[in-house]
Amino acid sequence: MNVQFYRYTRSFDGMMPPGYDDRWAPFDDLHAFLEASFPTLYLTANVTAINTYSLVFIPNGTSPDLKHMMIAGHQDVVPATTSLDRWTFPPFSGTVDDVWIYGRGSGDCKNTVIGSMIAVEHLLQQNWKPARTLRGIVMIVDEGGSGVDGTQFDRTFALPGVVEKGSVNFKAEVDGHASIPSDYTTIGVLSEIIETFENSHVFQPHLEETSPIWAYLQCVEQFGNASQVPSWVTQDVGSTTPNFQNAANNLANISLNNRYLIQTSHASIIFEAGIKSNELAESAARTFNVRIEIFSNVTAVQDVFLSFVNPIAEKYPLTVNGTSLSGQPSIGNIMVFWGNPHDPTPTSPFSTNTTAWKYAQLFEFVSHTYAQCWQGCSPFIALLRTKNIYRWSPVRVGERLNTHTVDEKISIRTYLEGLKFYAELILRMDSLASHEGI
């Protein structure tokens, strides 16, 4: 069976604005599909298009003094243009078998876009009148996401996201003069920067007492099945003198997912060099993406990267952003650009004793929806203008696989449970007579 909502709504770096780039055209088809599929929502809500293709649906509430609630997701998906022969089904076929829904966007995040809209459409069809303005269902064009590892130590744990790692892209571009020695081409110098950075171990797993991951490990130590909980959890976490670094190292060694919950990650993502096989590349550039652990910041990452670039520039010698480091005549320049810098977000309260948790009664409606663990990640659900943000997407651990890569898929069970989750959440938050502390 095939489902209809997996459109070619891909986003690419360097897209021109709507009206100047044909790659936006599939969003018109998607919007037509949404309007035909959710007639009650379109009739009830004020629908606004932001920058042509981001949609905001606003069903007005009966109590305007209450803070508005927002559900957000993104319509676009990352491209699927390579390794097509490795997909079980074509990436935009939306194929469904007895267990899985396959396709690019099935887990990130057409499941959220369609699931939340189905929930609201259903509630409106039942003559539900929201007290809080649902401002709104925000379907942006802004590809992104995060996740949590699935090691649960034979117990069920709810894992809401209470903080987001920071991020920054940096681009190193090596430009050489015509007289640059052939032994030191722009590509060769850039490759040395890449190799030095990627082979370094400058970023390490990091835990502190205020980390939500530390709180998770405390839950594992207290509530996990003793026969399943590793000895290091008892020794490093349950001790009266906890060993944060040992715990961080042991957690990181379980899986890469665990490691990069508590460690800054870096990946080389785009390479640009050369135009002809018999001509030296006058410039070579590489873009890196860095996801910054919650106790670090963009400035610290910038300092680390420059600590690798500067010695290489001094060695050849090259200037860095036009500044000489060696005092010798330069044979070229290394430009370093920083893009989309974001420090980690503030951490929202995650103790069950805090007002935000008590008022939202989050544990209760999660337990109503799920018998087993689920994972929290962007897209987020929040009350507007709140100081606390909880990033939750209703996905069971292990039942949303291969996000952003070959054979992306989500289980039918998890997708259907998501519909219940959104309905439960909307009704629960709408029923609160106050928003104190949220």
C-alpha positions as CSV (number, residue, x, y, z in Angstrom):
1,M,0.0,0.0,0.0
2,N,1.1,3.6,-0.6
3,V,0.2,6.7,1.3
4,Q,-0.3,10.0,-0.3
5,F,1.4,12.5,2.1
6,Y,5.0,11.8,1.2
7,R,5.6,14.5,-1.3
8,Y,8.9,15.7,-2.8
9,T,9.0,18.6,-0.3
10,R,12.7,18.7,-0.1
11,S,14.9,21.5,1.1
12,F,18.4,22.2,-0.2
13,D,21.2,24.5,0.8
14,G,21.2,27.6,-1.3
15,M,17.6,27.5,-2.5
16,M,16.4,30.8,-4.0
17,P,13.3,32.5,-2.5
18,P,9.8,31.2,-3.5
19,G,9.0,32.3,-7.0
20,Y,12.6,32.0,-8.1
21,D,13.3,28.4,-7.6
22,D,11.3,25.5,-9.1
23,R,12.2,23.2,-6.2
24,W,9.5,25.0,-4.2
25,A,6.7,23.7,-6.5
26,P,6.0,20.5,-4.6
27,F,4.9,22.5,-1.6
28,D,2.0,23.8,-3.6
29,D,0.9,20.2,-4.1
30,L,1.3,19.4,-0.4
31,H,-0.7,22.4,0.6
32,A,-3.5,21.4,-1.7
33,F,-3.4,17.9,-0.2
34,L,-3.6,19.3,3.3
35,E,-6.6,21.5,2.5
36,A,-8.5,18.6,0.9
37,S,-7.6,16.3,3.8
38,F,-8.4,18.6,6.8
39,P,-11.5,20.6,5.7
40,T,-12.7,21.3,9.3
41,L,-9.4,22.7,10.4
42,Y,-9.2,24.9,7.3
43,L,-12.8,26.2,7.9
44,T,-12.3,26.8,11.6
45,A,-8.8,28.2,11.8
46,N,-7.3,31.4,10.5
47,V,-4.7,30.1,8.1
48,T,-1.7,32.3,7.3
49,A,1.2,31.6,4.9
50,I,4.6,32.9,6.1
51,N,7.1,33.5,3.4
52,T,4.7,31.7,1.0
53,Y,5.2,28.1,2.3
54,S,5.3,28.0,6.1
55,L,1.7,27.6,7.4
56,V,0.2,28.8,10.6
57,F,-3.3,27.5,11.7
58,I,-5.0,29.5,14.5
59,P,-8.2,28.1,16.0
60,N,-9.1,30.9,18.4
61,G,-9.8,29.9,22.0
62,T,-12.7,31.1,24.3
63,S,-10.4,32.3,27.0
64,P,-8.0,34.9,25.5
65,D,-6.2,35.5,28.8
66,L,-4.7,32.0,28.8
67,K,-1.4,31.6,27.2
68,H,-1.6,30.2,23.7
69,M,-0.5,26.6,22.9
70,M,1.6,25.8,19.9
71,I,2.3,22.5,18.0
72,A,5.1,22.8,15.5
73,G,6.6,20.6,12.8
74,H,8.4,21.1,9.5
75,Q,7.0,20.2,6.1
76,D,10.3,19.8,4.3
77,V,12.6,16.8,4.4
78,V,16.3,16.3,3.5
79,P,17.0,15.2,0.0
80,A,17.2,11.5,-1.0
81,T,19.2,11.7,-4.3
82,T,22.0,9.2,-3.7
83,S,22.3,5.5,-2.8
84,L,18.8,5.0,-4.2
85,D,19.6,1.3,-5.0
86,R,20.0,0.7,-1.3
87,W,16.4,1.6,-0.4
88,T,13.9,-1.2,0.1
89,F,11.3,1.0,-1.6
90,P,11.7,4.3,-3.5
91,P,12.2,7.0,-0.9
92,F,9.1,9.0,-1.9
93,S,6.8,6.1,-2.5
94,G,5.3,6.1,1.0
95,T,5.1,2.3,1.0
96,V,3.3,0.6,3.9
97,D,3.7,-3.0,4.9
98,D,2.3,-4.9,7.9
99,V,4.7,-3.1,10.3
100,W,6.4,-0.1,8.8
101,I,5.7,3.1,6.9
102,Y,8.7,3.7,4.6
103,G,9.8,6.9,3.0
104,R,11.8,10.1,3.4
105,G,10.1,12.1,6.1
106,S,8.2,9.2,7.6
107,G,10.0,9.8,10.9
108,D,11.2,13.4,10.4
109,C,8.7,14.7,10.4
110,K,5.7,14.1,8.3
111,N,4.6,11.9,11.1
112,T,4.3,15.0,13.3
113,V,2.9,17.2,10.6
114,I,0.1,14.8,9.6
115,G,-0.4,13.3,13.1
116,S,-1.0,16.6,14.9
117,M,-3.3,17.8,12.1
118,I,-5.3,14.6,12.3
119,A,-5.7,15.0,16.0
120,V,-6.9,18.6,15.8
121,E,-9.2,17.7,12.8
122,H,-10.8,14.9,14.9
123,L,-11.3,17.1,17.9
124,L,-12.9,19.9,15.9
125,Q,-15.2,17.4,14.2
126,Q,-16.4,16.4,17.7
127,N,-17.4,20.1,18.3
128,W,-14.4,20.7,20.6
129,K,-14.1,24.4,21.4
130,P,-10.6,25.2,22.7
131,A,-10.2,27.4,25.8
132,R,-6.6,28.3,24.9
133,T,-6.0,29.7,21.4
134,L,-4.1,27.0,19.5
135,R,-1.7,29.5,18.0
136,G,-1.2,27.5,16.2
137,I,-0.4,24.5,14.3
138,V,2.8,25.8,12.8
139,M,4.1,23.9,9.8
140,I,7.4,25.6,9.0
141,V,10.0,24.9,6.3
142,D,13.1,24.3,8.5
143,E,14.6,20.9,8.4
144,G,16.1,19.8,11.8
145,G,15.9,17.3,14.7
146,S,17.5,15.3,17.6
147,G,17.0,12.2,19.5
148,V,17.6,10.0,22.6
149,D,19.2,6.5,22.9
150,G,17.0,3.5,23.5
151,T,18.9,1.5,26.2
152,Q,16.2,1.2,28.9
153,F,17.6,-1.4,31.4
154,D,14.5,-3.5,31.4
155,R,12.2,-0.7,32.6
156,T,10.0,1.9,31.0
157,F,11.3,5.5,31.1
158,A,9.6,8.6,29.6
159,L,12.3,10.8,28.1
160,P,11.1,14.3,27.4
161,G,13.7,16.7,25.8
162,V,14.3,19.6,28.2
163,V,17.3,21.2,26.5
164,E,18.8,21.4,23.0
165,K,22.4,21.2,22.0
166,G,23.9,24.2,20.3
167,S,25.1,24.2,16.7
168,V,27.4,26.1,14.3
169,N,28.6,25.5,10.8
170,F,32.1,26.6,9.9
171,K,33.7,26.7,6.6
172,A,37.4,26.7,5.9
173,E,38.5,27.9,2.5
174,V,42.1,27.7,1.3
175,D,43.1,30.1,-1.4
176,G,46.5,29.8,-3.1
177,H,48.6,32.1,-5.3
178,A,49.5,30.9,-8.8
179,S,53.1,30.3,-7.5
180,I,52.0,28.0,-4.7
181,P,54.3,24.9,-4.7
182,S,52.8,21.8,-6.2
183,D,53.6,19.9,-3.0
184,Y,51.2,22.2,-1.1
185,T,48.1,22.6,-3.2
186,T,45.0,24.2,-1.8
187,I,43.4,20.7,-1.6
188,G,46.4,19.3,0.2
189,V,46.4,22.0,2.8
190,L,42.7,21.7,3.3
191,S,43.0,18.0,3.7
192,E,45.6,18.5,6.4
193,I,43.1,20.7,8.3
194,I,40.4,18.1,7.9
195,E,42.6,15.2,9.0
196,T,43.9,17.0,12.0
197,F,40.5,18.1,13.2
198,E,38.7,14.7,12.5
199,N,41.5,12.7,14.2
200,S,41.6,14.8,17.3
201,H,39.9,13.9,20.5
202,V,39.4,17.4,21.7
203,F,35.7,16.9,22.4
204,Q,35.0,14.4,25.2
205,P,31.9,13.0,26.9
206,H,30.9,15.4,29.7
207,L,28.4,15.1,32.5
208,E,27.6,17.4,35.4
209,E,25.1,17.1,38.3
210,T,22.7,19.5,36.6
211,S,22.6,17.5,33.4
212,P,19.2,15.9,32.5
213,I,21.2,12.9,31.4
214,W,22.6,12.6,34.9
215,A,19.1,12.7,36.2
216,Y,18.2,9.9,33.8
217,L,21.1,7.8,35.0
218,Q,19.9,8.3,38.6
219,C,16.5,7.0,37.6
220,V,18.1,4.0,36.0
221,E,20.1,3.4,39.2
222,Q,17.0,3.7,41.3
223,F,14.3,2.1,39.2
224,G,16.1,-0.1,36.7
225,N,16.0,-3.9,37.0
226,A,19.0,-4.6,39.2
227,S,20.0,-7.6,37.0
228,Q,20.1,-5.4,33.9
229,V,21.7,-2.3,35.3
230,P,25.5,-2.2,34.6
231,S,27.8,-2.2,37.6
232,W,29.2,1.2,36.6
233,V,25.8,2.8,37.1
234,T,25.7,1.6,40.7
235,Q,29.4,2.5,41.3
236,D,29.6,5.9,39.5
237,V,26.1,7.2,39.8
238,G,24.6,5.6,42.9
239,S,27.7,6.3,45.1
240,T,27.8,9.0,47.8
241,T,30.8,10.3,45.9
242,P,29.7,10.1,42.2
243,N,32.3,9.9,39.5
244,F,30.9,12.0,36.7
245,Q,33.7,11.4,34.2
246,N,33.7,7.6,34.6
247,A,29.9,7.6,34.1
248,A,30.2,9.9,31.1
249,N,32.8,7.6,29.5
250,N,30.8,4.4,30.2
251,L,27.6,5.9,28.9
252,A,29.3,7.1,25.7
253,N,30.8,3.7,25.1
254,I,27.4,2.1,24.9
255,S,26.5,3.7,21.5
256,L,27.2,6.7,19.3
257,N,23.7,8.0,20.1
258,N,24.6,8.0,23.8
259,R,28.0,9.6,23.2
260,Y,26.7,12.6,21.3
261,L,24.0,13.3,23.9
262,I,26.8,14.3,26.2
263,Q,29.6,15.3,23.8
264,T,30.1,17.9,21.1
265,S,30.1,16.2,17.7
266,H,31.6,17.4,14.4
267,A,31.1,16.2,10.9
268,S,32.6,17.2,7.6
269,I,29.6,17.7,5.3
270,I,30.4,19.7,2.1
271,F,33.6,19.7,0.0
272,E,34.2,22.2,-2.8
273,A,37.3,22.2,-5.0
274,G,38.5,22.1,-8.6
275,I,36.8,22.6,-12.0
276,K,39.1,20.8,-14.4
277,S,41.3,17.7,-14.3
278,N,44.4,19.5,-15.7
279,E,44.1,22.7,-13.7
280,L,45.2,23.3,-10.1
281,A,42.3,24.3,-7.8
282,E,42.8,27.9,-6.9
283,S,40.6,27.4,-3.8
284,A,39.3,24.5,-1.8
285,A,36.6,24.7,0.9
286,R,35.1,22.3,3.4
287,T,32.1,22.9,5.6
288,F,31.8,21.3,9.0
289,N,28.7,21.0,11.2
290,V,29.2,21.0,14.9
291,R,26.5,20.1,17.5
292,I,27.6,21.6,20.8
293,E,27.1,19.8,24.1
294,I,24.9,21.7,26.6
295,F,27.7,22.9,28.9
296,S,29.8,24.4,26.1
297,N,29.1,27.3,23.7
298,V,29.9,28.6,20.2
299,T,32.8,30.7,21.2
300,A,34.6,27.7,22.8
301,V,34.1,25.7,19.6
302,Q,35.4,28.5,17.4
303,D,38.5,28.7,19.6
304,V,39.1,24.9,19.3
305,F,38.8,25.0,15.5
306,L,41.2,28.0,15.1
307,S,43.7,26.1,17.4
308,F,43.9,23.5,14.6
309,V,43.9,25.9,11.7
310,N,46.5,28.4,13.0
311,P,49.5,26.0,13.3
312,I,48.9,24.7,9.7
313,A,48.6,28.3,8.4
314,E,51.9,29.2,10.1
315,K,53.6,26.1,8.8
316,Y,53.2,26.8,5.0
317,P,52.9,29.8,5.5
318,L,49.4,31.1,4.9
319,T,47.5,34.0,6.4
320,V,44.2,33.3,8.4
321,N,41.4,35.8,7.4
322,G,44.2,38.0,6.0
323,T,46.3,38.0,9.2
324,S,49.9,36.6,9.1
325,L,50.8,34.3,11.9
326,S,54.4,33.5,10.9
327,G,55.8,36.9,9.8
328,Q,56.9,35.2,6.5
329,P,55.6,36.1,3.1
330,S,52.3,34.4,2.5
331,I,51.7,32.0,-0.3
332,G,47.9,32.2,0.2
333,N,45.1,32.6,2.7
334,I,42.7,30.5,4.8
335,M,39.3,32.1,5.3
336,V,37.2,30.8,8.1
337,F,33.5,31.5,8.0
338,W,30.9,30.9,10.8
339,G,27.3,30.2,9.9
340,N,24.1,29.8,11.9
341,P,25.6,29.9,15.4
342,H,23.4,28.8,18.3
343,D,24.5,28.3,21.8
344,P,22.7,25.4,23.7
345,T,19.3,26.5,25.0
346,P,18.5,27.0,28.7
347,T,17.5,23.8,30.5
348,S,13.8,23.6,31.4
349,P,12.9,22.2,34.8
350,F,12.8,18.5,34.9
351,S,12.1,17.6,38.5
352,T,8.6,16.3,39.3
353,N,8.5,18.8,42.2
354,T,8.7,21.8,39.9
355,T,5.5,23.8,39.2
356,A,5.8,23.3,35.4
357,W,5.6,19.6,35.7
358,K,2.8,19.6,38.4
359,Y,0.6,21.9,36.4
360,A,1.1,20.1,33.1
361,Q,0.7,16.6,34.7
362,L,2.9,15.4,32.0
363,F,3.7,12.0,33.5
364,E,0.0,11.1,33.6
365,F,-1.0,11.7,30.0
366,V,2.2,10.1,28.8
367,S,1.4,7.0,30.8
368,H,-2.1,7.1,29.3
369,T,-0.7,6.9,25.8
370,Y,2.3,4.6,26.2
371,A,3.0,1.3,27.9
372,Q,6.6,1.5,27.0
373,C,9.3,4.1,26.5
374,W,9.1,6.9,23.9
375,Q,11.7,9.4,22.9
376,G,11.7,13.2,23.0
377,C,13.1,15.4,20.2
378,S,12.4,18.4,18.1
379,P,9.8,19.3,16.7
380,F,8.7,20.9,20.0
381,I,5.4,21.5,21.8
382,A,5.3,24.5,24.1
383,L,3.2,27.3,25.5
384,L,4.1,30.6,23.8
385,R,6.1,33.1,25.8
386,T,7.0,30.4,28.3
387,K,10.3,30.2,30.0
388,N,10.1,26.4,29.8
389,I,10.1,24.3,26.6
390,Y,9.7,20.6,26.4
391,R,10.6,19.1,23.1
392,W,8.5,15.9,22.6
393,S,7.7,13.9,19.6
394,P,5.6,10.7,20.2
395,V,8.0,8.1,19.0
396,R,8.9,4.8,20.7
397,V,12.6,4.0,20.9
398,G,13.6,1.6,18.2
399,E,10.4,2.3,16.1
400,R,11.6,5.3,14.1
401,L,14.7,4.3,12.2
402,N,17.2,5.7,9.7
403,T,16.3,9.3,9.9
404,H,18.1,11.3,7.2
405,T,19.5,8.2,5.6
406,V,18.6,5.1,3.6
407,D,15.3,3.3,4.4
408,E,13.9,5.9,6.7
409,K,10.8,4.4,8.3
410,I,8.4,4.5,11.3
411,S,6.3,1.7,12.7
412,I,2.6,1.9,12.2
413,R,2.0,1.3,15.9
414,T,4.1,4.3,16.9
415,Y,2.6,6.5,14.2
416,L,-1.0,5.7,15.4
417,E,0.0,6.2,19.1
418,G,1.2,9.6,18.1
419,L,-2.3,10.6,17.1
420,K,-3.5,9.7,20.5
421,F,-0.6,11.5,22.1
422,Y,-1.4,14.8,20.4
423,A,-5.1,14.5,21.2
424,E,-4.3,13.8,24.9
425,L,-1.8,16.6,25.1
426,I,-4.1,19.2,23.5
427,L,-7.0,18.3,25.7
428,R,-4.8,18.1,28.9
429,M,-3.2,21.5,28.3
430,D,-6.5,23.1,27.2
431,S,-8.2,22.0,30.4
432,L,-5.7,23.8,32.7
433,A,-7.3,26.8,34.3
434,S,-4.0,28.4,34.9
435,H,-0.5,28.6,33.4
436,E,1.4,29.5,36.6
437,G,5.0,28.3,36.4
438,I,4.7,27.0,32.9
